[in-house]
Amino acid sequence: MSTYRLIDNRFALPTPAGAFHAASQQNSDPIHALLCALLQHEATPVLTQQALEQWTGLAGADAQEALFRAQSLGWVEGYKEPHSAQPGTLEELLPNLLPPLSDCGKALLADSHGFHVSASGFTHEAAIELSALSADIASLDSRHKALTHNNLRLPTSAWALVDAAGNSQLGFWPLYIDEQRFVLALQGIPHFNKPEFTSLVWALNTRYSSNKGESQ
C-alpha cells in the first residue's frame, strides 16, 4: 500500500532551484522529466495521478515518490490556486527578467548560434561579442565533456571567469529547452534563487519546447 497521497486540487510549479535543475542539464530521469513537464504549460496544471504518471513515466506509488523527492529537494511547490506564465513576447519580458539575476544588473541571453536574444547592462558591442563567446564556450564544453562529465564527474556545463577567491566575475550557464541550448551570461554574483529565473525558464519552455502544453 502506498505511503503517499496526492492532495486534491493542488497546482504544481518548480521553484527557482527546480527550474535551474530542469534547464541546466539534459537528462531523462523521472524528476527531471516532471520538472520540465510542469514548465511546458502556460498555466500550472492540476496534480492528478494520471498526469503524474504521464510526466514521470512511472506508475502508481513510484510516480508519487518522484513528486515527494522533488518536494523534499525544494524543487517543486504546490499551490491552492493556479499560476500563469507571464504574458507577452520575449522581447517584452526579458528586459524585466534578466537584470535581477545579477547583483549588478548585467545579464545576457544568447542562442546556440551565438546571437544575443536580449541583454541588460552591457553595451551593444559587448553584447554581440559575449554572445559569440558563449557559442565558443558551448563548443569547448562539448569537445571536452568526456573529461569534465565522465572522468572528473563535474555535474555542470557552466564556465566562468573567477577572481582569486574563486568567485564568478563573468559566468556562462547553459539553459537547455529540449534539444535547444541557450546561454545565460551574468556579470557579477548570480542570483538564481529569484522568481524571475523561474519565469525566464518558464517563458522559454512555453515557446520553444516541442512538448509544450501537452494534455495532462
CYANA upper distance limits for C-alpha pairs under 8 A (distance plus 0.5 A):
  2 SER  CA     61 ALA  CA      6.07
  3 THR  CA     61 ALA  CA      8.35
  4 TYR  CA     61 ALA  CA      7.44
  4 TYR  CA     64 GLN  CA      6.85
  4 TYR  CA     65 GLU  CA      7.67
  5 ARG  CA     64 GLN  CA      8.09
  6 LEU  CA     47 LEU  CA      8.06
  6 LEU  CA     48 THR  CA      7.86
  6 LEU  CA     49 GLN  CA      8.09
  6 LEU  CA     64 GLN  CA      8.10
  8 ASP  CA     47 LEU  CA      8.10
  8 ASP  CA     48 THR  CA      8.32
  9 ASN  CA     46 VAL  CA      6.71
  9 ASN  CA     47 LEU  CA      7.44
  9 ASN  CA     80 LYS  CA      7.32
 10 ARG  CA     46 VAL  CA      6.11
 10 ARG  CA     47 LEU  CA      6.27
 10 ARG  CA     78 GLY  CA      6.42
 10 ARG  CA     79 TYR  CA      6.05
 10 ARG  CA     80 LYS  CA      5.73
 10 ARG  CA     81 GLU  CA      7.76
 11 PHE  CA     44 THR  CA      6.24
 11 PHE  CA     45 PRO  CA      6.12
 11 PHE  CA     46 VAL  CA      4.96
 11 PHE  CA     47 LEU  CA      6.30
 11 PHE  CA     78 GLY  CA      5.89
 11 PHE  CA     79 TYR  CA      5.54
 11 PHE  CA     80 LYS  CA      6.82
 11 PHE  CA     81 GLU  CA      7.08
 11 PHE  CA     82 PRO  CA      6.20
 11 PHE  CA     83 HIS  CA      8.40
 12 ALA  CA     38 LEU  CA      7.60
 12 ALA  CA     44 THR  CA      6.50
 12 ALA  CA     45 PRO  CA      7.09
 12 ALA  CA     46 VAL  CA      7.32
 12 ALA  CA     47 LEU  CA      7.19
 12 ALA  CA     76 VAL  CA      7.15
 12 ALA  CA     77 GLU  CA      6.12
 12 ALA  CA     78 GLY  CA      5.00
 12 ALA  CA     79 TYR  CA      6.74
 13 LEU  CA     35 LEU  CA      8.47
 13 LEU  CA     38 LEU  CA      6.71
 13 LEU  CA     39 LEU  CA      7.79
 13 LEU  CA     44 THR  CA      6.71
 13 LEU  CA     76 VAL  CA      6.13
 13 LEU  CA     77 GLU  CA      6.09
 13 LEU  CA     78 GLY  CA      7.11
 13 LEU  CA     79 TYR  CA      8.49
 14 PRO  CA     18 GLY  CA      5.41
 14 PRO  CA     19 ALA  CA      6.18
 14 PRO  CA     35 LEU  CA      6.73
 14 PRO  CA     38 LEU  CA      7.66
 14 PRO  CA     39 LEU  CA      7.93
 14 PRO  CA     75 TRP  CA      6.05
 14 PRO  CA     76 VAL  CA      4.56
 14 PRO  CA     77 GLU  CA      6.64
 14 PRO  CA    198 THR  CA      7.80
 15 THR  CA     19 ALA  CA      6.56
 15 THR  CA     74 GLY  CA      7.50
 15 THR  CA     75 TRP  CA      5.73
 15 THR  CA     76 VAL  CA      5.73
 15 THR  CA     77 GLU  CA      6.98
 15 THR  CA    195 PRO  CA      8.08
 15 THR  CA    198 THR  CA      7.10
 16 PRO  CA     20 PHE  CA      6.64
 16 PRO  CA     75 TRP  CA      7.91
 16 PRO  CA    192 PHE  CA      7.05
 16 PRO  CA    193 ASN  CA      5.79
 16 PRO  CA    194 LYS  CA      6.58
 16 PRO  CA    195 PRO  CA      6.53
 16 PRO  CA    197 PHE  CA      6.46
 16 PRO  CA    198 THR  CA      5.45
 17 ALA  CA     21 HIS  CA      6.79
 17 ALA  CA     74 GLY  CA      7.51
 17 ALA  CA     75 TRP  CA      6.01
 17 ALA  CA    192 PHE  CA      7.94
 17 ALA  CA    193 ASN  CA      6.94
 18 GLY  CA     22 ALA  CA      6.64
 18 GLY  CA     35 LEU  CA      7.24
 18 GLY  CA     74 GLY  CA      7.60
 18 GLY  CA     75 TRP  CA      4.27
 18 GLY  CA     76 VAL  CA      6.58
 19 ALA  CA     23 ALA  CA      6.64
 19 ALA  CA     35 LEU  CA      7.65
 19 ALA  CA     75 TRP  CA      7.93
 19 ALA  CA    197 PHE  CA      7.94
 19 ALA  CA    198 THR  CA      6.01
 19 ALA  CA    201 VAL  CA      6.94
 19 ALA  CA    202 TRP  CA      8.41
 20 PHE  CA     24 SER  CA      6.12
 20 PHE  CA    192 PHE  CA      8.02
 20 PHE  CA    197 PHE  CA      8.44
 20 PHE  CA    198 THR  CA      8.32
 21 HIS  CA     25 GLN  CA      7.40
 21 HIS  CA     32 HIS  CA      7.75
 21 HIS  CA     75 TRP  CA      8.45
 22 ALA  CA     26 GLN  CA      8.48
 22 ALA  CA     32 HIS  CA      6.17
 22 ALA  CA     33 ALA  CA      8.41
 22 ALA  CA     35 LEU  CA      6.35
 22 ALA  CA     36 CYS  CA      6.24
 22 ALA  CA    176 TYR  CA      8.48
 23 ALA  CA     36 CYS  CA      8.42
 23 ALA  CA    174 PRO  CA      8.10
 23 ALA  CA    175 LEU  CA      5.31
 23 ALA  CA    176 TYR  CA      5.38
 23 ALA  CA    177 ILE  CA      7.01
 23 ALA  CA    201 VAL  CA      7.52
 24 SER  CA    156 THR  CA      7.88
 24 SER  CA    157 SER  CA      8.19
 24 SER  CA    173 TRP  CA      7.80
 24 SER  CA    174 PRO  CA      6.36
 24 SER  CA    175 LEU  CA      5.71
 24 SER  CA    176 TYR  CA      6.64
 25 GLN  CA    156 THR  CA      7.84
 25 GLN  CA    157 SER  CA      8.22
 25 GLN  CA    174 PRO  CA      8.28
 25 GLN  CA    175 LEU  CA      7.91
 25 GLN  CA    176 TYR  CA      6.81
 26 GLN  CA    176 TYR  CA      7.09
 26 GLN  CA    178 ASP  CA      8.09
 27 ASN  CA     32 HIS  CA      6.97
 27 ASN  CA     33 ALA  CA      8.26
 28 SER  CA     32 HIS  CA      6.91
 28 SER  CA     33 ALA  CA      6.66
 29 ASP  CA     33 ALA  CA      6.70
 29 ASP  CA     56 THR  CA      8.45
 30 PRO  CA     34 LEU  CA      6.58
 30 PRO  CA     55 TRP  CA      8.20
 30 PRO  CA     56 THR  CA      4.99
 30 PRO  CA     57 GLY  CA      7.04
 30 PRO  CA     58 LEU  CA      7.86
 30 PRO  CA     66 ALA  CA      7.16
 31 ILE  CA     35 LEU  CA      6.78
 31 ILE  CA     56 THR  CA      7.11
 31 ILE  CA     66 ALA  CA      6.30
 31 ILE  CA     67 LEU  CA      7.63
 31 ILE  CA     69 ARG  CA      8.41
 31 ILE  CA     70 ALA  CA      6.92
 32 HIS  CA     36 CYS  CA      6.74
 33 ALA  CA     37 ALA  CA      6.58
 33 ALA  CA     55 TRP  CA      6.72
 33 ALA  CA     56 THR  CA      6.21
 34 LEU  CA     38 LEU  CA      6.80
 34 LEU  CA     52 LEU  CA      8.12
 34 LEU  CA     55 TRP  CA      5.62
 34 LEU  CA     56 THR  CA      5.76
 34 LEU  CA     67 LEU  CA      8.33
 35 LEU  CA     39 LEU  CA      7.00
 35 LEU  CA     76 VAL  CA      8.11
 36 CYS  CA     40 GLN  CA      6.93
 36 CYS  CA    205 ASN  CA      8.49
 37 ALA  CA     41 HIS  CA      7.86
 37 ALA  CA     55 TRP  CA      6.50
 37 ALA  CA    211 ASN  CA      8.42
 37 ALA  CA    212 LYS  CA      8.37
 38 LEU  CA     44 THR  CA      7.31
 38 LEU  CA     45 PRO  CA      7.56
 39 LEU  CA     44 THR  CA      8.44
 39 LEU  CA    201 VAL  CA      8.06
 39 LEU  CA    202 TRP  CA      5.67
 39 LEU  CA    205 ASN  CA      6.62
 39 LEU  CA    206 THR  CA      7.57
 40 GLN  CA    202 TRP  CA      7.53
 40 GLN  CA    205 ASN  CA      5.81
 40 GLN  CA    206 THR  CA      5.55
 40 GLN  CA    209 SER  CA      7.27
 40 GLN  CA    211 ASN  CA      7.33
 40 GLN  CA    212 LYS  CA      4.92
 40 GLN  CA    213 GLY  CA      6.01
 40 GLN  CA    214 GLU  CA      8.21
 41 HIS  CA     45 PRO  CA      7.49
 41 HIS  CA    206 THR  CA      6.80
 41 HIS  CA    212 LYS  CA      6.55
 41 HIS  CA    213 GLY  CA      5.03
 41 HIS  CA    214 GLU  CA      7.96
 42 GLU  CA     84 SER  CA      6.29
 42 GLU  CA     85 ALA  CA      5.78
 42 GLU  CA    206 THR  CA      6.71
 42 GLU  CA    213 GLY  CA      7.44
 43 ALA  CA     82 PRO  CA      7.12
 43 ALA  CA     83 HIS  CA      6.18
 43 ALA  CA     84 SER  CA      4.69
 43 ALA  CA     85 ALA  CA      6.66
 44 THR  CA     82 PRO  CA      5.93
 44 THR  CA     83 HIS  CA      5.88
 44 THR  CA     84 SER  CA      6.75
 45 PRO  CA     82 PRO  CA      7.83
 45 PRO  CA    216 GLN  CA      7.85
 46 VAL  CA     82 PRO  CA      8.32
 47 LEU  CA     51 ALA  CA      7.09
 47 LEU  CA     52 LEU  CA      7.24
 48 THR  CA     52 LEU  CA      6.55
 49 GLN  CA     53 GLU  CA      6.66
 49 GLN  CA     60 GLY  CA      8.07
 49 GLN  CA     63 ALA  CA      8.43
 49 GLN  CA     64 GLN  CA      8.31
 50 GLN  CA     54 GLN  CA      6.77
 50 GLN  CA    216 GLN  CA      7.90
 51 ALA  CA     55 TRP  CA      6.63
 51 ALA  CA    216 GLN  CA      5.30
 52 LEU  CA     56 THR  CA      6.60
 52 LEU  CA     63 ALA  CA      6.60
 52 LEU  CA     64 GLN  CA      7.80
 53 GLU  CA     57 GLY  CA      5.95
 53 GLU  CA     58 LEU  CA      5.65
 53 GLU  CA     59 ALA  CA      5.93
 53 GLU  CA     60 GLY  CA      7.71
 53 GLU  CA     63 ALA  CA      6.03
 54 GLN  CA     58 LEU  CA      7.89
 54 GLN  CA    216 GLN  CA      7.97
 56 THR  CA     63 ALA  CA      6.71
 56 THR  CA     66 ALA  CA      7.99
 57 GLY  CA     63 ALA  CA      8.04
 58 LEU  CA     62 ASP  CA      6.35
 58 LEU  CA     63 ALA  CA      5.42
 59 ALA  CA     63 ALA  CA      5.95
 60 GLY  CA     64 GLN  CA      7.35
 61 ALA  CA     65 GLU  CA      6.53
 62 ASP  CA     66 ALA  CA      6.85
 63 ALA  CA     67 LEU  CA      7.11
 64 GLN  CA     68 PHE  CA      6.69
 65 GLU  CA     69 ARG  CA      6.58
 66 ALA  CA     70 ALA  CA      6.74
 67 LEU  CA     71 GLN  CA      6.72
 68 PHE  CA     72 SER  CA      6.59
 69 ARG  CA     73 LEU  CA      6.68
 70 ALA  CA     74 GLY  CA      6.91
 70 ALA  CA     75 TRP  CA      5.73
 70 ALA  CA     76 VAL  CA      6.42
 71 GLN  CA     75 TRP  CA      6.21
 71 GLN  CA     76 VAL  CA      5.68
 71 GLN  CA     77 GLU  CA      7.05
 85 ALA  CA    199 SER  CA      7.30
 85 ALA  CA    202 TRP  CA      7.19
 85 ALA  CA    203 ALA  CA      7.21
 86 GLN  CA     93 LEU  CA      8.21
 86 GLN  CA    199 SER  CA      7.67
 86 GLN  CA    203 ALA  CA      7.87
 88 GLY  CA     92 GLU  CA      6.53
 88 GLY  CA     93 LEU  CA      6.96
 89 THR  CA     93 LEU  CA      6.74
 90 LEU  CA     94 LEU  CA      6.15
 90 LEU  CA    203 ALA  CA      7.99
 91 GLU  CA     95 PRO  CA      7.81
 91 GLU  CA    118 SER  CA      7.75
 92 GLU  CA     96 ASN  CA      8.49
 93 LEU  CA     97 LEU  CA      6.83
 94 LEU  CA     98 LEU  CA      6.23
 94 LEU  CA    118 SER  CA      6.98
 94 LEU  CA    200 LEU  CA      7.99
 95 PRO  CA     99 PRO  CA      7.61
 95 PRO  CA    118 SER  CA      7.67
 95 PRO  CA    119 ALA  CA      7.79
 95 PRO  CA    120 SER  CA      7.11
 96 ASN  CA    100 PRO  CA      8.31
 97 LEU  CA    101 LEU  CA      8.02
 97 LEU  CA    196 GLU  CA      5.73
 97 LEU  CA    197 PHE  CA      7.65
 97 LEU  CA    199 SER  CA      7.86
 97 LEU  CA    200 LEU  CA      6.92
 98 LEU  CA    102 SER  CA      8.24
 98 LEU  CA    105 GLY  CA      8.04
 98 LEU  CA    106 LYS  CA      8.40
 98 LEU  CA    107 ALA  CA      6.16
 98 LEU  CA    108 LEU  CA      7.55
 98 LEU  CA    119 ALA  CA      8.02
 98 LEU  CA    120 SER  CA      7.23
 98 LEU  CA    196 GLU  CA      8.02
 98 LEU  CA    200 LEU  CA      8.45
 99 PRO  CA    104 CYS  CA      8.22
 99 PRO  CA    105 GLY  CA      4.65
 99 PRO  CA    106 LYS  CA      6.55
 99 PRO  CA    107 ALA  CA      6.43
 99 PRO  CA    120 SER  CA      6.63
 99 PRO  CA    121 GLY  CA      8.19
100 PRO  CA    105 GLY  CA      6.57
100 PRO  CA    191 HIS  CA      7.57
100 PRO  CA    194 LYS  CA      8.20
100 PRO  CA    196 GLU  CA      7.57
101 LEU  CA    105 GLY  CA      7.51
101 LEU  CA    107 ALA  CA      7.54
101 LEU  CA    186 LEU  CA      7.96
101 LEU  CA    190 PRO  CA      6.21
101 LEU  CA    191 HIS  CA      5.09
101 LEU  CA    192 PHE  CA      6.52
101 LEU  CA    194 LYS  CA      7.79
101 LEU  CA    196 GLU  CA      7.88
101 LEU  CA    197 PHE  CA      7.49
102 SER  CA    106 LYS  CA      6.42
102 SER  CA    107 ALA  CA      6.92
102 SER  CA    186 LEU  CA      6.49
102 SER  CA    187 GLN  CA      7.01
102 SER  CA    188 GLY  CA      6.60
102 SER  CA    189 ILE  CA      6.21
102 SER  CA    190 PRO  CA      5.21
102 SER  CA    191 HIS  CA      6.10
103 ASP  CA    188 GLY  CA      6.49
103 ASP  CA    189 ILE  CA      5.85
103 ASP  CA    190 PRO  CA      6.98
103 ASP  CA    191 HIS  CA      7.45
104 CYS  CA    187 GLN  CA      7.69
104 CYS  CA    188 GLY  CA      6.67
104 CYS  CA    189 ILE  CA      8.18
105 GLY  CA    120 SER  CA      7.23
105 GLY  CA    121 GLY  CA      6.50
105 GLY  CA    187 GLN  CA      8.43
106 LYS  CA    119 ALA  CA      8.19
106 LYS  CA    120 SER  CA      5.87
106 LYS  CA    121 GLY  CA      4.92
106 LYS  CA    122 PHE  CA      6.73
106 LYS  CA    186 LEU  CA      6.50
106 LYS  CA    187 GLN  CA      5.97
106 LYS  CA    188 GLY  CA      8.09
107 ALA  CA    119 ALA  CA      6.32
107 ALA  CA    120 SER  CA      5.77
107 ALA  CA    121 GLY  CA      7.19
107 ALA  CA    122 PHE  CA      8.06
107 ALA  CA    184 LEU  CA      7.68
107 ALA  CA    185 ALA  CA      6.17
107 ALA  CA    186 LEU  CA      5.09
107 ALA  CA    187 GLN  CA      6.99
108 LEU  CA    116 HIS  CA      7.55
108 LEU  CA    117 VAL  CA      8.16
108 LEU  CA    118 SER  CA      6.35
108 LEU  CA    119 ALA  CA      4.67
108 LEU  CA    120 SER  CA      6.72
108 LEU  CA    127 ALA  CA      7.59
108 LEU  CA    131 SER  CA      8.36
108 LEU  CA    184 LEU  CA      6.26
108 LEU  CA    185 ALA  CA      5.55
108 LEU  CA    186 LEU  CA      7.04
109 LEU  CA    116 HIS  CA      6.33
109 LEU  CA    117 VAL  CA      5.96
109 LEU  CA    118 SER  CA      5.95
109 LEU  CA    119 ALA  CA      6.81
109 LEU  CA    131 SER  CA      8.25
109 LEU  CA    182 PHE  CA      7.41
109 LEU  CA    183 VAL  CA      6.22
109 LEU  CA    184 LEU  CA      5.20
109 LEU  CA    185 ALA  CA      6.86
110 ALA  CA    114 GLY  CA      6.51
110 ALA  CA    115 PHE  CA      5.95
110 ALA  CA    116 HIS  CA      4.54
110 ALA  CA    117 VAL  CA      5.68
110 ALA  CA    118 SER  CA      7.67
110 ALA  CA    131 SER  CA      5.92
110 ALA  CA    134 SER  CA      7.81
110 ALA  CA    182 PHE  CA      6.17
110 ALA  CA    183 VAL  CA      5.68
110 ALA  CA    184 LEU  CA      7.08
110 ALA  CA    185 ALA  CA      8.41
111 ASP  CA    115 PHE  CA      6.10
111 ASP  CA    116 HIS  CA      6.79
111 ASP  CA    117 VAL  CA      7.10
111 ASP  CA    131 SER  CA      8.27
111 ASP  CA    181 ARG  CA      7.10
111 ASP  CA    182 PHE  CA      5.04
111 ASP  CA    183 VAL  CA      6.82
112 SER  CA    135 ALA  CA      6.63
112 SER  CA    180 GLN  CA      7.71
112 SER  CA    181 ARG  CA      5.90
112 SER  CA    182 PHE  CA      6.05
112 SER  CA    183 VAL  CA      7.81
113 HIS  CA    132 ALA  CA      8.27
113 HIS  CA    135 ALA  CA      6.74
114 GLY  CA    131 SER  CA      5.25
114 GLY  CA    132 ALA  CA      4.86
114 GLY  CA    133 LEU  CA      7.69
114 GLY  CA    134 SER  CA      6.78
114 GLY  CA    135 ALA  CA      5.33
115 PHE  CA    128 ILE  CA      7.41
115 PHE  CA    131 SER  CA      5.98
115 PHE  CA    132 ALA  CA      7.12
116 HIS  CA    127 ALA  CA      7.22
116 HIS  CA    128 ILE  CA      6.94
116 HIS  CA    131 SER  CA      5.82
119 ALA  CA    127 ALA  CA      6.99
122 PHE  CA    126 ALA  CA      6.43
122 PHE  CA    127 ALA  CA      6.35
123 THR  CA    127 ALA  CA      6.62
124 HIS  CA    128 ILE  CA      6.84
125 GLU  CA    129 GLU  CA      6.88
126 ALA  CA    130 LEU  CA      6.42
127 ALA  CA    131 SER  CA      6.56
128 ILE  CA    132 ALA  CA      6.91
129 GLU  CA    133 LEU  CA      6.60
130 LEU  CA    134 SER  CA      6.59
130 LEU  CA    185 ALA  CA      8.29
131 SER  CA    135 ALA  CA      7.16
132 ALA  CA    136 ASP  CA      7.07
133 LEU  CA    137 ILE  CA      6.70
134 SER  CA    138 ALA  CA      6.67
134 SER  CA    172 PHE  CA      7.26
134 SER  CA    183 VAL  CA      7.03
134 SER  CA    185 ALA  CA      8.18
135 ALA  CA    139 SER  CA      6.78
136 ASP  CA    140 LEU  CA      6.69
137 ILE  CA    141 ASP  CA      6.55
137 ILE  CA    159 TRP  CA      7.98
138 ALA  CA    142 SER  CA      6.66
138 ALA  CA    174 PRO  CA      8.45
139 SER  CA    143 ARG  CA      6.75
140 LEU  CA    144 HIS  CA      6.86
141 ASP  CA    145 LYS  CA      6.21
141 ASP  CA    157 SER  CA      7.04
144 HIS  CA    148 THR  CA      6.85
145 LYS  CA    149 HIS  CA      5.84
145 LYS  CA    150 ASN  CA      7.61
146 ALA  CA    150 ASN  CA      5.58
146 ALA  CA    151 ASN  CA      6.94
147 LEU  CA    151 ASN  CA      5.28
147 LEU  CA    152 LEU  CA      6.52
147 LEU  CA    153 ARG  CA      8.49
148 THR  CA    152 LEU  CA      5.56
148 THR  CA    153 ARG  CA      6.60
148 THR  CA    154 LEU  CA      6.06
149 HIS  CA    153 ARG  CA      5.04
149 HIS  CA    154 LEU  CA      5.52
149 HIS  CA    155 PRO  CA      6.67
149 HIS  CA    156 THR  CA      8.04
150 ASN  CA    154 LEU  CA      8.19
157 SER  CA    173 TRP  CA      7.50
157 SER  CA    174 PRO  CA      7.18
158 ALA  CA    171 GLY  CA      7.69
158 ALA  CA    172 PHE  CA      6.05
158 ALA  CA    173 TRP  CA      5.03
158 ALA  CA    174 PRO  CA      6.84
159 TRP  CA    171 GLY  CA      6.32
159 TRP  CA    172 PHE  CA      5.82
159 TRP  CA    173 TRP  CA      7.30
160 ALA  CA    168 SER  CA      6.34
160 ALA  CA    169 GLN  CA      7.67
160 ALA  CA    170 LEU  CA      6.08
160 ALA  CA    171 GLY  CA      4.49
160 ALA  CA    172 PHE  CA      6.52
161 LEU  CA    168 SER  CA      6.28
161 LEU  CA    169 GLN  CA      6.08
161 LEU  CA    170 LEU  CA      5.72
161 LEU  CA    171 GLY  CA      6.76
162 VAL  CA    166 GLY  CA      5.66
162 VAL  CA    167 ASN  CA      5.60
162 VAL  CA    168 SER  CA      4.84
162 VAL  CA    169 GLN  CA      5.75
162 VAL  CA    170 LEU  CA      7.62
163 ASP  CA    167 ASN  CA      5.96
163 ASP  CA    168 SER  CA      7.11
163 ASP  CA    169 GLN  CA      7.07
167 ASN  CA    189 ILE  CA      8.25
168 SER  CA    187 GLN  CA      8.29
168 SER  CA    188 GLY  CA      6.99
168 SER  CA    189 ILE  CA      7.03
169 GLN  CA    187 GLN  CA      6.12
169 GLN  CA    188 GLY  CA      5.35
169 GLN  CA    189 ILE  CA      7.53
170 LEU  CA    185 ALA  CA      7.58
170 LEU  CA    186 LEU  CA      6.20
170 LEU  CA    187 GLN  CA      4.82
170 LEU  CA    188 GLY  CA      6.60
171 GLY  CA    185 ALA  CA      6.08
171 GLY  CA    186 LEU  CA      5.88
171 GLY  CA    187 GLN  CA      6.96
172 PHE  CA    183 VAL  CA      6.80
172 PHE  CA    184 LEU  CA      6.18
172 PHE  CA    185 ALA  CA      4.97
172 PHE  CA    186 LEU  CA      7.14
173 TRP  CA    183 VAL  CA      5.99
173 TRP  CA    184 LEU  CA      5.59
173 TRP  CA    185 ALA  CA      6.87
174 PRO  CA    181 ARG  CA      6.93
174 PRO  CA    182 PHE  CA      6.23
174 PRO  CA    183 VAL  CA      4.92
174 PRO  CA    184 LEU  CA      6.75
175 LEU  CA    181 ARG  CA      6.21
175 LEU  CA    182 PHE  CA      5.45
175 LEU  CA    183 VAL  CA      6.21
175 LEU  CA    184 LEU  CA      7.47
175 LEU  CA    201 VAL  CA      8.37
176 TYR  CA    180 GLN  CA      6.23
176 TYR  CA    181 ARG  CA      5.13
176 TYR  CA    182 PHE  CA      6.79
177 ILE  CA    181 ARG  CA      6.81
177 ILE  CA    182 PHE  CA      8.27
177 ILE  CA    204 LEU  CA      7.62
177 ILE  CA    205 ASN  CA      6.59
177 ILE  CA    208 TYR  CA      7.17
177 ILE  CA    209 SER  CA      6.37
178 ASP  CA    208 TYR  CA      8.49
178 ASP  CA    209 SER  CA      6.35
178 ASP  CA    210 SER  CA      7.54
180 GLN  CA    208 TYR  CA      8.41
186 LEU  CA    190 PRO  CA      6.89
192 PHE  CA    197 PHE  CA      6.42
193 ASN  CA    197 PHE  CA      7.67
194 LYS  CA    198 THR  CA      7.80
195 PRO  CA    199 SER  CA      6.76
196 GLU  CA    200 LEU  CA      6.57
197 PHE  CA    201 VAL  CA      6.82
198 THR  CA    202 TRP  CA      6.41
199 SER  CA    203 ALA  CA      6.44
200 LEU  CA    204 LEU  CA      6.82
201 VAL  CA    205 ASN  CA      6.64
202 TRP  CA    206 THR  CA      6.72
203 ALA  CA    207 ARG  CA      6.91
204 LEU  CA    208 TYR  CA      6.30
204 LEU  CA    209 SER  CA      8.04
205 ASN  CA    209 SER  CA      5.43
205 ASN  CA    212 LYS  CA      7.38
206 THR  CA    212 LYS  CA      6.08
206 THR  CA    213 GLY  CA      7.90
207 ARG  CA    212 LYS  CA      7.99
208 TYR  CA    212 LYS  CA      8.17
